Amino acid sequence: MNVDAIACRPRWEIFCQVVDNFGDIGVCWRLARDLALRDGAAVRLWVDDWGALGRLCPAARDVDPARGVELAGVQLRHWRTPFPALTPGEVVIEAFACELPAIHLQAMAELTVKPVWINLEYLSAEDWVAGCHGLASPHPRLALVKHFFFPGFADDTGGLLREAGLLARRDAFRRDGARRAAWLAARGVVDLPPDGLLLSLFAYEQPALAPLLQAWAAGPRPVTALVPEGRVLGDVARALGRSQLAAGERVELGRLVLVVLPFSDQDGYDELLWACNLNFVRGEDSFVRAQWAAQPFVWHIYPQADAAHCDKLEAFLARHCAGLAPAAAEALARFWRAWNGDGDPAAAWPAFAAALPALEAHAADWCARLAATSDLVERLTKFCFHSRAAAG
Ligand code: TRH
């Protein structure tokens, strides 16, 4: 083992192509910050859509993308064509199989000690993930080997992003009732009914929303729904007989109060999840954050053309519901399937609402079990250390 080659901390380089929405940059920005924070590592993040970055990271908005900026210890760079000639990092991560610039690949191949080249894949709870995690894929032409790194829920996968100190920050927020109340008041949420349900609603378009909002409006328990600006807002507006809704608006319908929130930075979104008793989340990153929030949640899975998402949904349900009392598991699975197009969410709601106390205990237990395992950055760092040691 060439200790000199691996003794110093590697410089990390992450490439992010924004396909749609916020998950691609959401995961990359979180990973980059966590790497930089964890041991002061040098991290450079290339993103092709500076506007998407600016939604999650408002400090990037005022920056000239051509110049880039350092934020939270991360060198943020706009990924444009043509790509400049640069010395690559010792670890190069392409997120979600985005294609690295040819000039950069060439530069990687020309280094004496080749960088560890990682394809960070999408998260899935499916069993096949463990078999593919860590697999090598030699470049057809260049002297480079790419490795697949699959996040996942099992020990033999890449794990989940859980930055250092996250759960302690969550607990401090939760313990401090005054802080939570002030956080809510700053968003116009005051005088919450003591027996009410406070939920956040982050979702894709949802055609079945109107009857569910009616069920909340007419239900036995007051519901306050906090809806960040986004794709579901059009359906919310239509369901409430409005042509549109904007951040800051508040609508009352029977026992339902609905408040539209501005899209916040990632830390603000965590606080929203921590403040609520039930979180509707979507895609990948918010789905994971809801699990660290340790409250009941509902997943709107990213729909795929070949319906591959149905298998992903079922795989997660099977894993997540193991050990849950059968009635609560059935209520959760029925509501989640309905929320994802297989059934009527309004019809599935009463049983789901009745199961919430059991789901609350389960969410805490699920989070504790996940938190007892190593996180994605720990596993990634270890993987890269061994790869560099083997190469050196
Ligand atoms: O936005 P998403 O649907 O993202 C994705 C993409 O569609 C991607 O192409 C797909 O492959 C992937 O899902 C599975 O959902 P996600 O992953 O939850 O990303 C949302 C990000 O936005 C997450 O990092 C949390 C953040 N966010 C904020 O920072 N502030 C907010 O107010 C809200 C509502 C979210």
Boltz pocket constraint, residues with backbone or C-beta under 6 A from the ligand:
constraints:
  - pocket:
      binder: B
      contacts: [[A, 19], [A, 20], [A, 21], [A, 22], [A, 23], [A, 24], [A, 25], [A, 26], [A, 27], [A, 55], [A, 56], [A, 122], [A, 202], [A, 228], [A, 229], [A, 230], [A, 262], [A, 263], [A, 264], [A, 265], [A, 266], [A, 267], [A, 269], [A, 282], [A, 283], [A, 284], [A, 285], [A, 286], [A, 287], [A, 302]]
      max_distance: 6.0
